[in-house]
């Protein structure tokens, strides 16, 4: 059995999933090939590469007010013809126009394909380009055999709009905790909320306008309690100097500490183990999960849909649908005024939801179920030979 995956690019944080997926498939004599424009290996070393880095044409575009990259893979069709996959797993519309290539190839050679995506962004109006492309997007999604979803929000969207069979592979970058890790974090939770003085709040992410860090700084400036607050900002970006100046104007420079981008895992773990509350006012879903892995309750707003599973259904923080500085200030104050046991319960819920759902192990299982590997490790040779003749 041959599986082809189409992604416009592979980021470093995705590498653990793909490496483990390839190892799991190899044990079942299943071949994986990931067709993409580029990869960011981040130091990962592997003997036999299963990434096909294709020639790419790259454009910087602005869609819906957000900067993004349009990556076109002109040789994707030829690469699929050469590889002869039994099934294609394609990134959703963020990988346009490569999605059209997958659609044409699979229809021509009668190959099933699976769409893997977020569905839609909660509380976000579609851009003009998105509206213009809607007919093409609809054809692409309706032609899929099934959907692989990053969240239950995506599952609801795909099922209601396209009536498709869905599997949820909760988007994750971390492995499930070992028993020792889980017990260590549990013990840390019971200790750190007994005397939260100062109250350590952490933000992590790129310092860009879409993250709405200015709302967090404004909210911090309004909070007057007997408990001192320390805000750690992890990340770097083009608005860092502007945020520093805002801290000076709000007279909170002594409370806010810009730590820059932290790549050292142990240093980041040290900060997270001492964090009482995570706050992510703007876009970003993986950062919510990263902090919750350490048992940190999170205040967040509409991001990519995953925050609703993590925070709302997981009862592991506060979700603010239409956020502003007053609502954020109120949510932080509400957390401060909670009893120690209530804070600890939110933290334990955060730890639990990541352990049970949001981890790479669960993601791998969902992928297998969606592609139906467990029941189809032996491909239909007659159909495979027919397709091979047709491709030739």
NORPE-V627510 format. One record per residue. N is the residue number from 1. OMEGA is omega in whole degrees, -180 to 180 (* if undefined). BURIAL is I if it has 16 or more other ideal C-beta (glycine too) atoms within 10 Angstrom, else O. D_FIRST is the distance of its C-alpha to the first C-alpha in Angstrom with 2 decimals. Layout:
BEGIN
n=N omega=OMEGA burial=BURIAL d_first=D_FIRST
n=N omega=OMEGA burial=BURIAL d_first=D_FIRST
END
This chain:
BEGIN
n=1 omega=180 burial=I d_first=0.00
n=2 omega=178 burial=O d_first=3.79
n=3 omega=174 burial=I d_first=6.67
n=4 omega=176 burial=I d_first=10.11
n=5 omega=179 burial=I d_first=13.28
n=6 omega=175 burial=I d_first=16.69
n=7 omega=179 burial=I d_first=19.80
n=8 omega=176 burial=I d_first=23.17
n=9 omega=178 burial=I d_first=23.86
n=10 omega=179 burial=I d_first=22.94
n=11 omega=-177 burial=O d_first=26.03
n=12 omega=-178 burial=O d_first=26.91
n=13 omega=179 burial=O d_first=26.95
n=14 omega=-174 burial=I d_first=23.25
n=15 omega=-179 burial=I d_first=22.26
n=16 omega=179 burial=I d_first=22.30
n=17 omega=-176 burial=I d_first=19.73
n=18 omega=179 burial=I d_first=17.21
n=19 omega=179 burial=O d_first=17.98
n=20 omega=177 burial=O d_first=17.63
n=21 omega=180 burial=I d_first=14.38
n=22 omega=179 burial=I d_first=12.89
n=23 omega=-180 burial=O d_first=14.59
n=24 omega=-179 burial=I d_first=13.42
n=25 omega=180 burial=I d_first=9.66
n=26 omega=180 burial=O d_first=10.48
n=27 omega=179 burial=O d_first=12.25
n=28 omega=-179 burial=O d_first=9.33
n=29 omega=176 burial=O d_first=7.52
n=30 omega=-176 burial=I d_first=5.08
n=31 omega=179 burial=O d_first=6.27
n=32 omega=173 burial=I d_first=8.75
n=33 omega=-179 burial=I d_first=11.35
n=34 omega=180 burial=I d_first=14.43
n=35 omega=-176 burial=I d_first=16.63
n=36 omega=179 burial=I d_first=20.20
n=37 omega=-179 burial=I d_first=23.79
n=38 omega=177 burial=I d_first=24.86
n=39 omega=173 burial=I d_first=24.39
n=40 omega=-171 burial=O d_first=27.12
n=41 omega=-179 burial=O d_first=26.13
n=42 omega=174 burial=O d_first=29.31
n=43 omega=180 burial=O d_first=29.51
n=44 omega=-179 burial=O d_first=26.05
n=45 omega=178 burial=O d_first=25.15
n=46 omega=-172 burial=O d_first=21.79
n=47 omega=-176 burial=O d_first=21.15
n=48 omega=-177 burial=O d_first=17.92
n=49 omega=175 burial=O d_first=17.65
n=50 omega=175 burial=I d_first=14.53
n=51 omega=173 burial=I d_first=16.96
n=52 omega=-179 burial=I d_first=17.63
n=53 omega=-175 burial=O d_first=21.24
n=54 omega=174 burial=I d_first=22.14
n=55 omega=-177 burial=O d_first=25.69
n=56 omega=171 burial=I d_first=27.23
n=57 omega=-171 burial=O d_first=30.39
n=58 omega=176 burial=O d_first=31.84
n=59 omega=170 burial=O d_first=34.65
n=60 omega=-177 burial=O d_first=36.53
n=61 omega=176 burial=O d_first=37.13
n=62 omega=-177 burial=O d_first=39.03
n=63 omega=179 burial=O d_first=37.53
n=64 omega=180 burial=O d_first=39.40
n=65 omega=-178 burial=O d_first=41.62
n=66 omega=175 burial=O d_first=38.82
n=67 omega=-180 burial=O d_first=37.97
n=68 omega=179 burial=O d_first=34.34
n=69 omega=172 burial=O d_first=32.32
n=70 omega=-177 burial=I d_first=30.93
n=71 omega=-179 burial=I d_first=28.15
n=72 omega=180 burial=I d_first=27.04
n=73 omega=-174 burial=I d_first=24.17
n=74 omega=-176 burial=O d_first=25.37
n=75 omega=-177 burial=O d_first=22.63
n=76 omega=-178 burial=I d_first=19.69
n=77 omega=180 burial=I d_first=19.28
n=78 omega=-180 burial=O d_first=19.35
n=79 omega=178 burial=I d_first=16.85
n=80 omega=178 burial=I d_first=14.27
n=81 omega=-180 burial=O d_first=15.21
n=82 omega=-175 burial=O d_first=14.75
n=83 omega=180 burial=I d_first=11.32
n=84 omega=-179 burial=O d_first=9.90
n=85 omega=173 burial=I d_first=7.59
n=86 omega=177 burial=I d_first=6.25
n=87 omega=178 burial=I d_first=8.52
n=88 omega=174 burial=I d_first=11.37
n=89 omega=-172 burial=I d_first=13.51
n=90 omega=171 burial=I d_first=16.95
n=91 omega=-177 burial=I d_first=20.17
n=92 omega=-163 burial=I d_first=22.90
n=93 omega=175 burial=I d_first=26.06
n=94 omega=180 burial=I d_first=27.14
n=95 omega=175 burial=I d_first=24.70
n=96 omega=1 burial=I d_first=26.46
n=97 omega=179 burial=O d_first=26.53
n=98 omega=177 burial=I d_first=22.92
n=99 omega=180 burial=I d_first=22.03
n=100 omega=177 burial=I d_first=23.59
n=101 omega=178 burial=I d_first=21.44
n=102 omega=180 burial=I d_first=18.23
n=103 omega=-178 burial=I d_first=20.03
n=104 omega=-179 burial=O d_first=21.06
n=105 omega=-175 burial=I d_first=17.78
n=106 omega=177 burial=I d_first=15.91
n=107 omega=-178 burial=O d_first=18.97
n=108 omega=-176 burial=O d_first=19.37
n=109 omega=175 burial=I d_first=15.94
n=110 omega=179 burial=O d_first=15.50
n=111 omega=176 burial=I d_first=12.52
n=112 omega=174 burial=O d_first=12.95
n=113 omega=-178 burial=I d_first=14.01
n=114 omega=178 burial=I d_first=15.41
n=115 omega=-178 burial=I d_first=18.70
n=116 omega=-177 burial=I d_first=19.54
n=117 omega=-179 burial=I d_first=23.27
n=118 omega=-176 burial=I d_first=26.80
n=119 omega=178 burial=I d_first=27.83
n=120 omega=178 burial=I d_first=31.46
n=121 omega=-179 burial=I d_first=33.90
n=122 omega=174 burial=I d_first=36.55
n=123 omega=179 burial=O d_first=40.08
n=124 omega=179 burial=O d_first=39.21
n=125 omega=179 burial=O d_first=40.28
n=126 omega=178 burial=O d_first=37.85
n=127 omega=178 burial=O d_first=38.91
n=128 omega=178 burial=O d_first=40.22
n=129 omega=180 burial=O d_first=37.13
n=130 omega=179 burial=I d_first=34.99
n=131 omega=-180 burial=O d_first=37.26
n=132 omega=-177 burial=O d_first=37.16
n=133 omega=-175 burial=I d_first=33.35
n=134 omega=179 burial=O d_first=33.10
n=135 omega=180 burial=O d_first=32.45
n=136 omega=179 burial=O d_first=29.46
n=137 omega=-179 burial=I d_first=28.13
n=138 omega=178 burial=O d_first=28.58
n=139 omega=-180 burial=O d_first=26.63
n=140 omega=-177 burial=I d_first=23.69
n=141 omega=-180 burial=I d_first=23.64
n=142 omega=-179 burial=O d_first=24.36
n=143 omega=-177 burial=O d_first=21.45
n=144 omega=175 burial=I d_first=18.90
n=145 omega=179 burial=I d_first=16.97
n=146 omega=-178 burial=I d_first=18.17
n=147 omega=173 burial=I d_first=19.74
n=148 omega=-167 burial=I d_first=19.13
n=149 omega=178 burial=I d_first=22.74
n=150 omega=-175 burial=I d_first=24.64
n=151 omega=176 burial=I d_first=27.49
n=152 omega=175 burial=I d_first=29.02
n=153 omega=178 burial=I d_first=31.08
n=154 omega=179 burial=I d_first=28.00
n=155 omega=179 burial=I d_first=26.79
n=156 omega=-179 burial=I d_first=30.26
n=157 omega=-178 burial=I d_first=30.28
n=158 omega=-178 burial=I d_first=26.99
n=159 omega=-177 burial=O d_first=27.78
n=160 omega=-175 burial=O d_first=31.38
n=161 omega=-174 burial=O d_first=30.99
n=162 omega=177 burial=I d_first=27.76
n=163 omega=-175 burial=O d_first=27.37
n=164 omega=171 burial=I d_first=23.73
n=165 omega=-174 burial=O d_first=21.74
n=166 omega=172 burial=I d_first=21.71
n=167 omega=180 burial=I d_first=20.44
n=168 omega=172 burial=I d_first=22.60
n=169 omega=-175 burial=I d_first=21.28
n=170 omega=-175 burial=I d_first=24.78
n=171 omega=-173 burial=I d_first=24.95
n=172 omega=177 burial=I d_first=25.79
n=173 omega=-176 burial=I d_first=26.47
n=174 omega=176 burial=I d_first=27.68
n=175 omega=174 burial=O d_first=26.51
n=176 omega=-180 burial=I d_first=28.06
n=177 omega=167 burial=I d_first=31.51
n=178 omega=178 burial=O d_first=32.15
n=179 omega=-179 burial=O d_first=34.97
n=180 omega=179 burial=O d_first=37.38
n=181 omega=-178 burial=O d_first=36.57
n=182 omega=-179 burial=O d_first=36.90
n=183 omega=180 burial=O d_first=40.24
n=184 omega=-179 burial=O d_first=41.53
n=185 omega=175 burial=I d_first=40.95
n=186 omega=-179 burial=I d_first=42.44
n=187 omega=179 burial=O d_first=45.51
n=188 omega=179 burial=I d_first=45.81
n=189 omega=-178 burial=I d_first=45.80
n=190 omega=-179 burial=O d_first=48.65
n=191 omega=-168 burial=O d_first=50.68
n=192 omega=180 burial=I d_first=50.26
n=193 omega=178 burial=I d_first=51.36
n=194 omega=-180 burial=O d_first=54.56
n=195 omega=-177 burial=O d_first=56.29
n=196 omega=-177 burial=I d_first=54.40
n=197 omega=5 burial=O d_first=57.06
n=198 omega=175 burial=O d_first=56.16
n=199 omega=-178 burial=I d_first=53.40
n=200 omega=177 burial=I d_first=50.46
n=201 omega=-178 burial=I d_first=48.40
n=202 omega=168 burial=I d_first=45.38
n=203 omega=175 burial=I d_first=43.63
n=204 omega=180 burial=I d_first=40.54
n=205 omega=177 burial=I d_first=38.97
n=206 omega=179 burial=I d_first=39.75
n=207 omega=180 burial=I d_first=43.39
n=208 omega=-176 burial=I d_first=43.08
n=209 omega=-176 burial=I d_first=44.98
n=210 omega=179 burial=O d_first=42.07
n=211 omega=175 burial=I d_first=42.15
n=212 omega=-180 burial=I d_first=45.74
n=213 omega=178 burial=I d_first=47.11
n=214 omega=176 burial=I d_first=50.55
n=215 omega=180 burial=I d_first=50.53
n=216 omega=179 burial=I d_first=49.93
n=217 omega=179 burial=I d_first=52.79
n=218 omega=179 burial=I d_first=55.07
n=219 omega=179 burial=I d_first=54.31
n=220 omega=-178 burial=I d_first=55.03
n=221 omega=-177 burial=I d_first=58.35
n=222 omega=-175 burial=O d_first=59.45
n=223 omega=178 burial=I d_first=58.83
n=224 omega=179 burial=O d_first=62.04
n=225 omega=177 burial=O d_first=61.76
n=226 omega=-179 burial=O d_first=63.29
n=227 omega=177 burial=O d_first=59.94
n=228 omega=-179 burial=O d_first=59.10
n=229 omega=175 burial=I d_first=55.73
n=230 omega=178 burial=I d_first=53.61
n=231 omega=176 burial=I d_first=50.79
n=232 omega=179 burial=I d_first=48.24
n=233 omega=-180 burial=I d_first=46.31
n=234 omega=179 burial=I d_first=43.22
n=235 omega=-180 burial=I d_first=41.86
n=236 omega=-180 burial=O d_first=43.12
n=237 omega=-171 burial=O d_first=43.48
n=238 omega=179 burial=O d_first=45.88
n=239 omega=-177 burial=I d_first=48.09
n=240 omega=-179 burial=I d_first=48.89
n=241 omega=178 burial=O d_first=52.45
n=242 omega=178 burial=O d_first=53.10
n=243 omega=177 burial=I d_first=52.06
n=244 omega=178 burial=O d_first=54.37
n=245 omega=177 burial=O d_first=57.19
n=246 omega=177 burial=I d_first=56.50
n=247 omega=179 burial=I d_first=56.85
n=248 omega=180 burial=O d_first=60.22
n=249 omega=-180 burial=O d_first=61.40
n=250 omega=179 burial=I d_first=60.38
n=251 omega=179 burial=O d_first=62.03
n=252 omega=-178 burial=I d_first=58.98
n=253 omega=180 burial=O d_first=58.25
n=254 omega=-178 burial=O d_first=59.19
n=255 omega=-172 burial=I d_first=56.54
n=256 omega=-178 burial=I d_first=53.57
n=257 omega=179 burial=O d_first=51.86
n=258 omega=-173 burial=I d_first=49.43
n=259 omega=-178 burial=I d_first=47.25
n=260 omega=178 burial=O d_first=45.05
n=261 omega=-178 burial=O d_first=41.35
n=262 omega=180 burial=I d_first=40.57
n=263 omega=180 burial=O d_first=37.64
n=264 omega=-175 burial=O d_first=38.89
n=265 omega=-177 burial=O d_first=37.06
n=266 omega=179 burial=O d_first=40.07
n=267 omega=178 burial=O d_first=42.54
n=268 omega=178 burial=I d_first=40.54
n=269 omega=179 burial=O d_first=40.17
n=270 omega=179 burial=O d_first=43.93
n=271 omega=-178 burial=I d_first=44.67
n=272 omega=-180 burial=I d_first=42.34
n=273 omega=178 burial=I d_first=43.75
n=274 omega=-179 burial=O d_first=47.17
n=275 omega=178 burial=I d_first=46.18
n=276 omega=-175 burial=I d_first=47.52
n=277 omega=173 burial=I d_first=46.13
n=278 omega=178 burial=I d_first=43.51
n=279 omega=-179 burial=I d_first=44.36
n=280 omega=-172 burial=I d_first=42.02
n=281 omega=-174 burial=I d_first=43.93
n=282 omega=-177 burial=I d_first=41.62
n=283 omega=177 burial=I d_first=38.01
n=284 omega=180 burial=I d_first=35.46
n=285 omega=-177 burial=I d_first=33.08
n=286 omega=179 burial=I d_first=31.56
n=287 omega=177 burial=I d_first=35.10
n=288 omega=-179 burial=I d_first=35.92
n=289 omega=-178 burial=I d_first=33.13
n=290 omega=180 burial=I d_first=34.04
n=291 omega=-179 burial=I d_first=37.62
n=292 omega=175 burial=I d_first=36.84
n=293 omega=180 burial=I d_first=34.80
n=294 omega=178 burial=I d_first=38.29
n=295 omega=179 burial=I d_first=39.88
n=296 omega=173 burial=I d_first=41.53
n=297 omega=-172 burial=I d_first=42.39
n=298 omega=167 burial=I d_first=41.92
n=299 omega=-178 burial=I d_first=43.88
n=300 omega=176 burial=I d_first=41.76
n=301 omega=-179 burial=I d_first=41.79
n=302 omega=180 burial=I d_first=39.25
n=303 omega=-178 burial=I d_first=36.33
n=304 omega=-180 burial=I d_first=32.71
n=305 omega=-178 burial=I d_first=32.69
n=306 omega=-179 burial=I d_first=31.42
n=307 omega=-180 burial=I d_first=35.07
n=308 omega=175 burial=I d_first=35.71
n=309 omega=-174 burial=I d_first=33.29
n=310 omega=-172 burial=I d_first=34.56
n=311 omega=-175 burial=I d_first=38.26
n=312 omega=-178 burial=I d_first=39.19
n=313 omega=180 burial=O d_first=37.01
n=314 omega=-179 burial=I d_first=37.06
n=315 omega=-172 burial=O d_first=40.86
n=316 omega=179 burial=I d_first=40.69
n=317 omega=-179 burial=I d_first=42.98
n=318 omega=177 burial=I d_first=44.45
n=319 omega=180 burial=I d_first=42.76
n=320 omega=-172 burial=I d_first=45.13
n=321 omega=179 burial=O d_first=43.91
n=322 omega=-169 burial=O d_first=46.45
n=323 omega=167 burial=I d_first=47.52
n=324 omega=-173 burial=O d_first=50.80
n=325 omega=-180 burial=I d_first=52.91
n=326 omega=178 burial=O d_first=55.07
n=327 omega=180 burial=I d_first=52.19
n=328 omega=178 burial=I d_first=50.57
n=329 omega=180 burial=I d_first=53.92
n=330 omega=-179 burial=I d_first=54.42
n=331 omega=179 burial=I d_first=50.99
n=332 omega=178 burial=I d_first=51.68
n=333 omega=178 burial=O d_first=55.17
n=334 omega=178 burial=O d_first=53.86
n=335 omega=-180 burial=I d_first=51.57
n=336 omega=-176 burial=I d_first=54.49
n=337 omega=176 burial=O d_first=56.69
n=338 omega=173 burial=I d_first=54.27
n=339 omega=-179 burial=O d_first=55.20
n=340 omega=-179 burial=O d_first=53.47
n=341 omega=180 burial=O d_first=51.71
n=342 omega=177 burial=O d_first=50.37
n=343 omega=-179 burial=I d_first=48.99
n=344 omega=179 burial=I d_first=47.38
n=345 omega=176 burial=I d_first=45.78
n=346 omega=-180 burial=I d_first=44.08
n=347 omega=179 burial=I d_first=42.86
n=348 omega=176 burial=I d_first=41.51
n=349 omega=178 burial=I d_first=39.71
n=350 omega=179 burial=I d_first=38.12
n=351 omega=-176 burial=I d_first=36.93
n=352 omega=-176 burial=I d_first=35.64
n=353 omega=177 burial=I d_first=33.56
n=354 omega=180 burial=I d_first=31.71
n=355 omega=-174 burial=I d_first=31.20
n=356 omega=-172 burial=O d_first=29.89
n=357 omega=-170 burial=I d_first=27.87
n=358 omega=176 burial=I d_first=27.90
n=359 omega=-175 burial=I d_first=26.00
n=360 omega=180 burial=I d_first=22.71
n=361 omega=179 burial=O d_first=21.86
n=362 omega=179 burial=I d_first=22.18
n=363 omega=178 burial=I d_first=20.28
n=364 omega=179 burial=I d_first=17.18
n=365 omega=-180 burial=O d_first=17.53
n=366 omega=178 burial=I d_first=17.92
n=367 omega=180 burial=I d_first=14.82
n=368 omega=-179 burial=I d_first=12.74
n=369 omega=-178 burial=I d_first=14.86
n=370 omega=-179 burial=I d_first=14.63
n=371 omega=178 burial=I d_first=10.90
n=372 omega=-179 burial=I d_first=11.18
n=373 omega=-173 burial=I d_first=8.87
n=374 omega=-178 burial=O d_first=11.71
n=375 omega=-175 burial=O d_first=11.83
n=376 omega=180 burial=O d_first=8.38
n=377 omega=174 burial=O d_first=6.74
n=378 omega=-176 burial=O d_first=6.75
n=379 omega=179 burial=O d_first=5.61
n=380 omega=-172 burial=O d_first=8.95
n=381 omega=-180 burial=O d_first=9.54
n=382 omega=179 burial=O d_first=12.83
n=383 omega=-179 burial=O d_first=11.84
n=384 omega=180 burial=O d_first=9.28
n=385 omega=178 burial=O d_first=12.29
n=386 omega=180 burial=O d_first=14.66
n=387 omega=180 burial=I d_first=13.16
n=388 omega=178 burial=O d_first=13.17
n=389 omega=-179 burial=O d_first=16.77
n=390 omega=180 burial=O d_first=17.71
n=391 omega=179 burial=O d_first=16.63
n=392 omega=* burial=O d_first=18.59
END
